[in-house]
Amino acid sequence: MAADDTRLELVERFFDGTGRTYDGMVHWATLGFDGRWKKRMLERIPDGAGPVLDLACGTGISTLSIARRFPSRRLVGVELREEYLRFAREKVARHRVANVDLVLSRAEEFRSSLRFDCVTSSYLAKYADLPLLVRHCHAMLRPGGVLMMHDFTLPPNRFLLAVWRLYFATMRQTVARAFREWKEIYEGLPRLIESTRWVSDLQAALAATGFERIELEYLTLYGSAIVTAVRK
């Protein structure tokens, strides 16, 4: 099986049937920190009138928050799973958000004639073909545009790592038993986070593609990180 197929199979195995409970799970399972992390990302989106691209937009949590923050800007949300897009479309209709377009596509394969002021993503990097994704984002960003990616990271010291592993063990024994659709992700996600090197791989891909001002910010006891870079 090709590497790309392996990534797609992993996403499907982890998230199949989780769309209905995703919003609540991402809030409670991160102890509410997901909202803070997304707020931090929102603060780092540059001001302007140009469009913003939200890759792996899921059920539209970030996409709608960006749309509300910048009501005069066009937002494009891209999501691989039709199940999640269905919930995102319902939110857009329910809240009568007029400046959002939602597209079914794998993040790495999405192309647009628009030139975006900013490309964002949350929880995508560990699954992505980062060199390919970075090249396509570079082509879609205007000069001076910002690429921003956020995802989970492995704590760097022994104490924090022990707490991190205890957390996932507790979630497997509690939440994953109560919500069976989340069993696969609580079994597989810790192993994936421990094995991925998305931060260093992303930084290398950004440098190789000609991005500048590459910055790394760790969040909440090194539980996640935001990497940003600027297109020359």
C-alpha positions, 0 to 999 in steps of 0.5 A: 500500500502506498504511503498516501493510501496508508494516510487516507486509510488511517483517517477513515479508520479513526474518524468513521462515524464520529461526525455527530459527536466530534464537536463535543469530543474535541472540546471535552477530550482536550479539557477545553484547550482546543478552544484556546488553541483555535483562538490563538490561531485566530489571533495570528491570522493577518488582517486584510481583505483577501480570502482565507483557506482552512484545510481539513476543516472538519465540522467547521469549528475553525472555519466558522470562527474565522468567518465571524471574525472576518465577515468581509473575507471569503473563507474556503473550508476543505475537508476529506470526509463527506460525513464531516462536511455535512455537519459543517454545511448544516452549521453554515445554513443554521447560522446564515454565514454567507462568506463560507464555501465548503469543498470536498477534497483531500488537503494535499490535492486541493488547488485554487485560482484564488490567492489566499492571505492565509492558509490554516489547518488544525490536526492535519499535519500528522496525517499529511504529505507535508512536502506536497502540501507545502508546495501547493500552499505556496502556490496558492498564497499571495506574497507575504501570505501566512501558512499556519498549521496546528497539531498535537505534539509529544511532551519533551520531558519525562514527567509531562510524558508520563501525564500525557500517557496516563491521560490517554490510558484514562480516556481509553478506559472511560470515554472510548468505552462510552462512545464506541465510535471513538475507540479506534482513535484513542487506541491509535492516536497516541502511537501516531503522535509518538511516531510522527515528526511533523514539526521538524518535517514541516519546518524542513518542507517550509525551508525547502519551498522558500518560506521565510520567518518560520516560527514554532510556538508550543501550547499548554505544556507542550501538548500541541504546537503552531508552526507559522511561515510567510511566503516570500 
